[in-house]
Amino acid sequence: MIDKRGRIASRIAREIKKGSVVNLGIGIPLDVAKYVSPELGIIFHSENGFVNLEKAPDDMSRWDKDVTNAGAAPASIGLGGAFFDLERSLCMMRGGHVNVCVLGGLQVDSTGSVANWMIPGKFTPGPGGSMEVMHGAEKVIIAMEHTSKGDLKVLDKCTFPVSAVGAVNVLVTEYALFEFIDGKMILREITSDISLEELKKITPADYIVADNLKINDVAVS
């Protein structure tokens, strides 16, 4: 059994195609790398300036303290990786050189818009590169828990400042997978531990239930 974060991250890993260049945001997205098979040849791009991001060494005495992921946590760089400055990193994201980006979210709405960096009235250090990569990546996946301390997060309209309008292709929570196509929000997958009626109560967004709705039976601890 895995926790909510693991359920979300493992499901997103199945959305990533062989040979993709993938940018992982901080939080749940960083866990996606744990569930991607090395045989797929995925190249992970780190916003802070390198490609071929890998997890921290199992033996932390071998960790190079100059190598961290976008969340400033210990990481390593794989064979054939490269370092570069932040300007070049942002140019890669803006210029369409990233196939998939996986980012966290504070809110996602039925138009595929996302708010992922600022809660009004609370301090934040800034949006980072999320706006650049969402407009440059071929596919945008948002990873987030369905609710937060009772607050609903999958809405009909975002109430927080929007980071990107209509940019989301796929939203994955611990309960569901939604796809956004031609301005429509479609429920493609639901987990076995929640009913359609229960999901709707915590999802005020206007969405369509797919005719071929799939059931994900991954258990959560």
N, C-alpha and C positions, 0 to 999 in steps of 0.2 A: 504493500500500500504506500501511496505517496501523498504529500500534503497538497494544498490548493495550488501553491506556486509550481510544484512539480507537475501537477496535472496540466496546468496551462502551458508550461514550457515544453513538456513532452508532446503535447498536441500540436504546438506550433512547429516543432521540429519536423513533423510529417508534411508540412506545407513547403519545405525548402527543397528545391530540386538540385540534382547532382551538378557540381561545378559552379554553383552560384557564389557571387561575392555578397556577403551579408554583413550589414552594420547592426550591432546590438547596442541598444540603449541601456541605461542603468536600471537596476531593480530586477524584476522578473525576467526581462529579456536576456540578461547575462546568463541565466540558467539554461537557456535553450541549447547552448553549446554542449552541455552535458549529455544531451539526448540525440545528437547528430552523429551518425556513424562516420568514422574517419575514411571509410571506403568511398564516401560520396565526393570527396575532394572539395569540400566547402572551404572557402577562404573568408575568414572573419576579419572585418575591417573595424579598427578601433578609432573613434573620433579624435582621440588625443594624439594620433599620429603614427599609426603603423598598421600593416596588414599581416595576416597569418597569426592573429591573436589565438593564444592557447591558455589553458588554465595554469594556475601557479604550480610549480614543481611539487611533487609529493614530499620531497625532502626540502623543507624550506631553507635549509642552510645553503642551498644552491640557488636561491632566488636572487636575481639582480634587482636591487631596490629601485632602480631607475625604470623598471618595466612594470607598469600598472595598466589596468583597463580603464575605461571611461569613467568608472565609478571610484577610481583611485584605489582599488583593491589589487592585491598581488596577482600578477599574470606572467606569462612567458610568451616568447615569440617562436613560431615554428620554423623549420628548415625552409629557406627560400623567402622568408619574410623580409620586410623592409621598413625602415623608419623614415619619417618625413615631418616637416613642420605643420603647424595647425592650418596655415593658409592653404597649403597643398591638400590637406585632408578635407577641408571644407569645399575646395574646388572639385575634388573627386565626388563628393556627395551632391553638389549642385549640378555637376556636369553629366550626370547619368551613368557614372561608372560603378554604381552599386545596384545590384539586381534586386535585393530585398533589404528592407529595414524593419527591425522589430523594436518597437518603442513601448514604453509604459504610457498609461493614460489616466487622467483624473476624471474625464468625462468623454463619452462618444455619443453622437446623436444620430437620428435616423437618416440624416443627409450624408453621413460619412465624414462629418467634421469632427475634429478632436481638440480637446483642451488638455494639455499635458505638462504645463510648466508653472502656472501661477494660480493660487487661490486668493481671491481678493481679500485684502486686509492682512495677509500673512507675508513675511519676508521670504524672498527667493533670490538666489544668486544670479538668476537669468535663465533664458531658454536653451542655452547651449546650441548645438547644431541641429536640433530636431526639425526646425523649419526648413533648413537647407536640404536635409536628407529626405524629408517627406515629399518635397517638390521635385527631387532628382531621381529617387529610386523608382524602379519599375513596379515594385509591389510593396505596399505599406501594410504591415501587420501590427495591430495594437494588442498588447498583452496587459490585462488588468483584472483585478478581482471585481466581481459583479456589483458589490456594494462595499461601502466603507463606513464602519461604525453606525450602520443603519441608514446612511445617506445613499440615495440611488445614483448610479453613475452612467447607466445606459438610458439616455433621455431622448425625448422628442426634439429638444433643442438645447444646446449647451448653454449653461448659465455662467460659466467661467470664460475668461478671454480665450478665443479660439486660436489655436496654433496654425492650423491648416484647414481650409474649407473644402469639404468633399474629397479629401485625399485618401481616406482609409479604404483599403480593399477587403481586409479581413479583420474581424474583432474576435478574440478568443478570451473567454472568461472561464472560471471553474465550472460553469453550468452550461455554456453554450458556445457555438461558433456561428457567427453571422458573416455573410458576404454582402458586399455592396456592388450592385450592378445597375448601370444606367439610372442612377439616382434612387434606386430602391434598396431597402434593407431586407435581406432574406435570411431567415433562420434555417441553417443547413444541418445543424447537429445539436443535440441536447444530451445531457448526461442522464444516466439511469436513476439518479437519486433525486430528481426533481420532475414534477409534472408540467405539462404545458400551461396549465392554469396557475400553478405556483410561480412559474417563470414570468408570466405576464404581470403578476402582482408586483414584481420587483423590476419590471422593465417597461416603463411608460413610453418608450420609443414606438413609433408606428412601423411595424415590420410585417412581412409576409412569411408564413410557414411553408417551407418547400414541400412539394408533393412527395418527394422521396426523402423525407426527413430521416436522418440517421441517429442511432442511439449509441452514445459513448459510455461504456460500462466500466471505465477505469475507476477503481475505488480510491477514496480519499481517507487518509488516516485521521 
